[in-house]
Amino acid sequence: MDTRNGERVLTEAKTPATSHIIDLEHVSMSYAKPNGEPLVVLDDISCSLRSGEILGLLGRSGSGKSTLLRIAAGLLAPTKGNAFYRGAPLRGPAEGIAVVFQTFALFPWLTVLENVMTSLDALGVPRERARVRALSAIGEIGLTGFEGAYPRELSGGMRQRVGFARALVIDPAALLMDEPFSALDVLTAESLRTDFIDVWLGQQCPIDSVLLVTHNIEEAVLLCDRVIVISSKPGRISAEIPIDLKYPRNRFDGNFREIVENIYSILTARTALSLKEMRALGGGVMQPLPNVSPYAIERVIEKLAGPPIDGRVKLSTIAHPLLPHVDNILTVAEVLPILEFAELSDGQLQLTPAGRIFATSDPEERKRLFKEHLLNFVPLAGHIVNVLQERKGHRAPRIRFKAELEDSLSADDAETTLRTIINWGRYAELFSYDDRTRTFILGASPDLVAS
Amino acid sequence: MSWRDGVALVLVLTIMLLVGLNARHLFEPFTAVHQPPISLSPSALPGYALRTTLRMFAALAASLFFTLTYATLAAKSRRAGTVLIPLLDVLQSVPILGYLSFTVVFFVSLFPGKMLGPELAAVFAIFTSQAWNMTFSFYQSLRTVPTDLEEVSRSLRLTGWQRFWRLEVPFAMPGLVWNTMVSMSGGWFFVVASESIAVGALQIKLPGIGSYVATAIEDRNFGAIGWAILTMAIVILIYDQLFFRPLVAWADKYRVGTTAAQIVPRSWLLDLFKKARVVDELWSPIASALDRVGRARMVFAHRPTAVRGPRTPTRVVDVLWYLAVAALAAYLIWRLQEFAAGHIGWQDVRTVAAAGALTLLRVIVLIAIATVIWVPIGVAVGLRPKLAARVQPIAQLLASFPANLLFPIAVVAIVHFHLAPAIWLSPLMILGTQWYILFNVIAGSAAFPADLREAAASFRIHGWRWWRYVALPGIFPYYVTGAVTASGGAWNASIVAEVARWGSTTLDAGGLGSYIARMTTAGDFPRIALGIATMSFIVVCLNRLIWRPLYGYAERRTRLD
């Protein structure tokens, strides 16, 4: 990519950081649950995208950060609050806002050139003029020679380059990026990030400001001037962190690591807090469970108990480079405290005595321990067992629990929770599930009993 | 069967009935329609073939237009969708040949004394055989446009018109092309059947292959039938090479999958056109004009707006809308009741029910026989890619060959050997539609994952266990698709297959199809309506109680995700 004679301009040198491109004021978003009550996804969020900055929105999956991006893009209207673009209320997608999607969202039936030109069609740019501008954008993002290719002929990284070219071609004032690198492999993502920063620092860069949604902490610290951390369920701003490091940033730099660890602490503190709140409220049947298999739990506990770690670890040190997506490790880190196999505090994960015993047990013993913890600490498991015991034939249809969960969770969360509890129940041989009849059955699988 | 289907069934049948009845009154004074006589000379056949083909394409154009408008309306308006979709579902199940009598009378009375009436009736019949599944496919595609592409079109601020041509139509293209192919295949059957029809005293013979065959049957001219079959075979071959293959090859670029296809459809014609300079020069002005139309914003006073979050449905308008629909349905039921009271007694209902049961039995037995024959063959062929590549187009060609042209041969055989028509006429019902089972099974076993086959081989799973645990579950969804089409087609075909003529000899196999055919000849509209209603009812029930659950089961059980 053209680095423009090696010139690198610091972001401060761009436009004065006072003018706002996009403002969100007291934005809330909620959906109606089947029982009519609102399910709050975003709760009273106010923030601004300033001219000349890259703003990161960092949060777990399900924190509503993508919804927030869609509101800023004019693709969704908030249920409460307002979005402004250059001071005017935003009603629908505006002319100077471009979006880059996680899934690339290229039209498979159009060539690279046609895909990029599509952006200009909506503006009514004459065909020849559109062609010239599209070719120049394709060149800028390093895809010259591929104008005639169809997206399916390109690799993931190249497809996302087309996604960037399509956004750049309209000279956007605000470039909104929804996890643009997370569908790519680690190396490709890194090279695309570098190239993106080069374009951004280039003097002729037409983009005025960037909003980057990500769940990757390192990525946010690598690219952004400012990071807003969003907590989950409901999404709220839990921290705002300015990042004053100079580009190009170094992942192994001390200041860089410090910021990364700080963000881990903030995220895990929220997780620990929400678990405490849930327990305090009693019940907890409606606690959403992330999709983590019992075998992943086994593996992580073994790792935690093993020699270099010895039962206590900073999340930021195991997250990279082993698991580049913070989501994976955070998800497991969230599950272990639920099952009381570990405790989470200050970005540190520590095995409980039960967790240590689990690590050294044989498979039979592990299952017994898991079953015990499942019954004691996961209210949903106990609830399912109770229902099955009361019922004739110790069976209950899946829909019964699904409907119950949907009373307080979103349909997606309810589905994930149900799948997780089915897996855990099967592993613990607490109850089994027959997908043909879609029923829960008390005890181990009938197949096992028959043999 | 849900209440929606019930309402839709009543709406469709009653409207048809009322239109047909009123049209009959209009038409009575004009019995004379000038019709040229049909020549049985083989030299007349190319001309007839051309007329037949033109009707076919006229209907295809109408079907496409209907598809693009009706499905779009149903998909974009929630309220319209709640009525239009069940309506479509029922229309799909109504036997086309059954209501031919109504539409012929209607169109003839619309243009009294002119050939335009019967021509339009024939085109309409073909249209009704083609439009519904194309519309369904397009509607399904519109409803399943990937969210990211939908969002990107909005974020790029494409107008509705641009979005339609840039996103929605291309996304729907593979399904639409496939369904057009199935429709066209079925269409040949109906074009042949609809060219020559007699409703009471009204005799219509439009110049075309269908009328040629009908005349040959009246004259007991076996040679002419041979010529007609040959001509049709040539027409189908030409249509396949010049129209269908290029279309399928061209539509391949609209596949959404991100990987390369195993078999890239090719067409020599399309390759030729792409390479030929002349074609390029002729085509490019048209292409760029079309391109300009597609790119035009087509917006005069409209700005794209955001989806206003989760919109709360306007209850009042909903209630009013449903009330209006319910009122219309109630009125129609009342009219139907009033109409039936004078003409149809319980005796008729019993007769029709018995006839329906007989035809149902036939369809079940025939599908079972076709399954036993074609599933093993289809699996065997599908597992050999080279053979499949050769057999697949042949099966598709056979499916598009109008089986009714072959009926006279069977009839002559039955007459000659003094066979029982109740049994030996039955196979004719499935003659044309059995191929759907074959080519769907071939497609299914060709798509069967190689690793699963290798796993089965390495664990030495053979014989019955291989069929039970490997092959049959693997092809099941494809088989269901084929069997649905085959059984739907068999019901339709029963109207022309259960009664057959050879000169003055009439063979009658009994059954619901034969009942409708006899009543059509007699011009007895109330009883035609009763027959059609019963058949539609049975078909809708079959779809709801058997095919749809099977389909759901197949989808759930054979999906790996």
HADDOCK unambig.tbl for C-alpha pairs under 7 A between the chains (distance, minus, plus):
assign (segid A and resid 31 and name CA) (segid B and resid 310 and name CA) 6.37 0.50 0.50
assign (segid A and resid 74 and name CA) (segid B and resid 306 and name CA) 5.80 0.50 0.50
assign (segid A and resid 75 and name CA) (segid B and resid 155 and name CA) 6.60 0.50 0.50
assign (segid A and resid 75 and name CA) (segid B and resid 306 and name CA) 5.27 0.50 0.50
assign (segid A and resid 75 and name CA) (segid B and resid 307 and name CA) 6.71 0.50 0.50
assign (segid A and resid 76 and name CA) (segid B and resid 306 and name CA) 5.56 0.50 0.50
assign (segid A and resid 76 and name CA) (segid B and resid 307 and name CA) 5.53 0.50 0.50
assign (segid A and resid 76 and name CA) (segid B and resid 308 and name CA) 6.65 0.50 0.50
assign (segid A and resid 76 and name CA) (segid B and resid 309 and name CA) 5.81 0.50 0.50
assign (segid A and resid 77 and name CA) (segid B and resid 306 and name CA) 5.98 0.50 0.50
assign (segid A and resid 77 and name CA) (segid B and resid 307 and name CA) 6.16 0.50 0.50
assign (segid A and resid 77 and name CA) (segid B and resid 308 and name CA) 5.04 0.50 0.50
assign (segid A and resid 77 and name CA) (segid B and resid 309 and name CA) 4.86 0.50 0.50
assign (segid A and resid 78 and name CA) (segid B and resid 309 and name CA) 5.98 0.50 0.50
assign (segid A and resid 79 and name CA) (segid B and resid 309 and name CA) 6.10 0.50 0.50
assign (segid A and resid 91 and name CA) (segid B and resid 305 and name CA) 5.66 0.50 0.50
assign (segid A and resid 91 and name CA) (segid B and resid 306 and name CA) 5.94 0.50 0.50
assign (segid A and resid 92 and name CA) (segid B and resid 304 and name CA) 6.02 0.50 0.50
assign (segid A and resid 92 and name CA) (segid B and resid 305 and name CA) 4.10 0.50 0.50
assign (segid A and resid 92 and name CA) (segid B and resid 306 and name CA) 3.87 0.50 0.50
assign (segid A and resid 93 and name CA) (segid B and resid 154 and name CA) 6.78 0.50 0.50
assign (segid A and resid 93 and name CA) (segid B and resid 155 and name CA) 5.27 0.50 0.50
assign (segid A and resid 93 and name CA) (segid B and resid 157 and name CA) 6.33 0.50 0.50
assign (segid A and resid 93 and name CA) (segid B and resid 306 and name CA) 6.82 0.50 0.50
assign (segid A and resid 98 and name CA) (segid B and resid 155 and name CA) 6.85 0.50 0.50
assign (segid A and resid 99 and name CA) (segid B and resid 155 and name CA) 6.79 0.50 0.50
assign (segid A and resid 105 and name CA) (segid B and resid 148 and name CA) 5.32 0.50 0.50
assign (segid A and resid 105 and name CA) (segid B and resid 149 and name CA) 5.16 0.50 0.50
assign (segid A and resid 105 and name CA) (segid B and resid 152 and name CA) 6.65 0.50 0.50
assign (segid A and resid 106 and name CA) (segid B and resid 149 and name CA) 6.98 0.50 0.50
assign (segid A and resid 108 and name CA) (segid B and resid 254 and name CA) 6.77 0.50 0.50
assign (segid A and resid 108 and name CA) (segid B and resid 256 and name CA) 6.03 0.50 0.50
assign (segid A and resid 109 and name CA) (segid B and resid 170 and name CA) 6.99 0.50 0.50
assign (segid A and resid 109 and name CA) (segid B and resid 253 and name CA) 5.61 0.50 0.50
assign (segid A and resid 109 and name CA) (segid B and resid 254 and name CA) 4.96 0.50 0.50
assign (segid A and resid 119 and name CA) (segid B and resid 156 and name CA) 5.54 0.50 0.50
assign (segid A and resid 121 and name CA) (segid B and resid 295 and name CA) 6.29 0.50 0.50
assign (segid A and resid 122 and name CA) (segid B and resid 156 and name CA) 6.57 0.50 0.50
assign (segid A and resid 122 and name CA) (segid B and resid 157 and name CA) 5.73 0.50 0.50
assign (segid A and resid 122 and name CA) (segid B and resid 158 and name CA) 4.80 0.50 0.50
assign (segid A and resid 122 and name CA) (segid B and resid 159 and name CA) 6.87 0.50 0.50
assign (segid A and resid 122 and name CA) (segid B and resid 297 and name CA) 6.73 0.50 0.50
assign (segid A and resid 124 and name CA) (segid B and resid 297 and name CA) 7.00 0.50 0.50
assign (segid A and resid 152 and name CA) (segid B and resid 258 and name CA) 4.87 0.50 0.50
assign (segid A and resid 152 and name CA) (segid B and resid 259 and name CA) 6.26 0.50 0.50
